[in-house]
Amino acid sequence: QVQLVESGGGSVQAGGSLRLSCAAFGYTWSFYCMAWFRQSPGKEREGVAAIYTGGGRSYYADSVKGRFTISEDNAKNTLYLQMNSLKPEDTAMYYCAAEYSKCGGLTNLRPEGINYWGQGTQVTVSS
């Protein structure tokens, strides 16, 4: 059974930084693409950043470009999201997502049809 486990969330002041991690367990081959999504109460889940694993291309939402960096460590089966210059509007539950092959939606930062999700980690940014 595939499992994605996020960690690294917390509470910070505006301008601060956090690094989220997503560890993958229980699979026998690597995911082809992975991504971070976020969701605030009353809002739809939105894509933040995505990456093709193994040193592939990355994609970012306009709202986080220049502030967030997605990366992965294949040897550790772990996905990261470095978040700098955090703003109160970044406050949300952040979810890790992954696919083995059908990456079109995921790399377009669309949540529909993605098969693998983590349980989420909360990020709260105060002004």
GILINMO-V632339 format. One record per residue. N is the residue number from 0. RES is the residue in one small letter. OMEGA is omega in radians with two decimals (none if undefined). NEAR is the number of other ideal C-beta (glycine too) atoms within 12 Angstrom. Layout:
n = <N/N>
res = <RES/RES>
omega = <OMEGA/OMEGA>
near = <NEAR/NEAR>
This chain:
n = <0/1/2/3/4/5/6/7/8/9/10/11/12/13/14/15/16/17/18/19/20/21/22/23/24/25/26/27/28/29/30/31/32/33/34/35/36/37/38/39/40/41/42/43/44/45/46/47/48/49/50/51/52/53/54/55/56/57/58/59/60/61/62/63/64/65/66/67/68/69/70/71/72/73/74/75/76/77/78/79/80/81/82/83/84/85/86/87/88/89/90/91/92/93/94/95/96/97/98/99/100/101/102/103/104/105/106/107/108/109/110/111/112/113/114/115/116/117/118/119/120/121/122/123/124/125/126>
res = <q/v/q/l/v/e/s/g/g/g/s/v/q/a/g/g/s/l/r/l/s/c/a/a/f/g/y/t/w/s/f/y/c/m/a/w/f/r/q/s/p/g/k/e/r/e/g/v/a/a/i/y/t/g/g/g/r/s/y/y/a/d/s/v/k/g/r/f/t/i/s/e/d/n/a/k/n/t/l/y/l/q/m/n/s/l/k/p/e/d/t/a/m/y/y/c/a/a/e/y/s/k/c/g/g/l/t/n/l/r/p/e/g/i/n/y/w/g/q/g/t/q/v/t/v/s/s>
omega = <-3.13/3.12/3.05/-3.08/3.14/3.04/3.06/3.10/3.13/-3.13/3.12/3.04/3.10/-3.08/-3.12/-3.08/3.00/3.04/3.10/3.07/3.07/3.14/-3.13/-3.11/2.90/3.12/-3.08/3.03/-3.01/2.98/3.14/3.14/3.14/-3.06/2.99/3.03/3.06/-3.13/3.07/3.13/3.10/-3.13/3.08/3.07/-3.09/3.11/-3.13/-3.12/3.14/-3.11/2.91/-3.05/-3.14/3.09/-3.12/-3.07/3.09/-3.07/-3.11/2.94/-3.12/-3.07/-3.09/-3.12/3.14/3.14/-3.10/3.07/3.09/3.11/3.13/3.10/-3.08/-3.12/-3.13/-3.11/-3.04/3.06/-3.12/2.95/3.06/-3.09/3.12/3.12/-3.07/-3.13/3.09/3.14/3.03/3.13/-3.09/2.90/-3.11/-3.08/3.01/3.12/-3.10/3.06/3.08/-3.04/-3.05/-2.99/-3.05/-3.14/-3.09/-3.12/2.97/3.10/3.07/-3.07/-3.05/3.01/3.11/-3.01/-3.02/-3.11/2.96/-3.08/3.08/3.04/-3.01/3.02/3.13/-3.12/-3.12/-3.11/none>
near = <9/23/18/36/25/35/24/27/31/22/17/25/18/20/17/22/23/34/28/41/30/42/28/33/19/15/20/11/15/26/38/26/37/48/47/54/43/40/24/21/12/7/14/15/26/29/37/40/42/41/38/27/34/17/12/20/15/30/28/27/29/14/21/33/17/14/27/36/25/42/26/35/20/21/9/16/27/30/45/30/46/26/38/21/23/33/24/19/21/38/27/36/27/46/36/47/45/43/33/20/17/20/29/19/22/40/29/22/33/23/26/16/15/32/21/34/29/34/19/26/31/25/37/26/29/17/14>
